[in-house]
Amino acid sequence: MAATQPGLTLDRRGATVLAMPAWSEFCAASPRLAARAQELLYQFGVGLGFLGTVDPSGGPRVHPLCPIICDGELYLLVVPGPKCRDLARDGRFALHSFPCADDEDAAYLTGRAVAVDDQAELRTTVEQQFLAERSAFPIAPESLADQVLFRLEVERCLVTTTTGHGDPAPHHEVWRA
């Protein structure tokens, strides 16, 4: 994407959009909150979350998926289908961590997904990270070939901390770009 002026970029359709920070920039701006969000996304040893996208009619759509934090950035490998088409058409996303077993702690990120389709070395690195995180599962590397690689830019992060299930006064902390 070519920059049009400071703070703006062009999306895949050529529309001018506000540039958002990469995961690494969020980590630099709010290291404690970013670390807790990563901990919640990776609470089961692999990245797990629910991805909200915008369908063609403008409605919400939610999908389970596996975010990947690799080399300090946040990525998705997305199989061809509705969520991939949603992200390619309208990159807005909401990513929510899986529920915790012992409490209602959660991480929620919003921003824009940007397709990364011209960086073979980066794609190989992300695929290797994905496979390494799932080394206990028989995943054939060639099964990732048709998946589209997206980098997530973070506009906002909300982390909720609770004392357990049913906490009447959860603590919410928000970071905004």
Secondary structure, 3 states (H helix, E strand, C coil): CCEEECCEEECCCCCEEECCCEHHHHHHHCHHHHHHHHHHHCCCCCCCEEEEEECCCCCEEEEEECCEEECCEEEEEECCCHHHHHHHHCCEEEEEECCCCCCCCEEEEEEEEEECCCCHHHHHHHHHHHHHHCCCCCCCHHHHCCCEEEEEEEEEEEEEECCCCCCCCCEEEEEEC
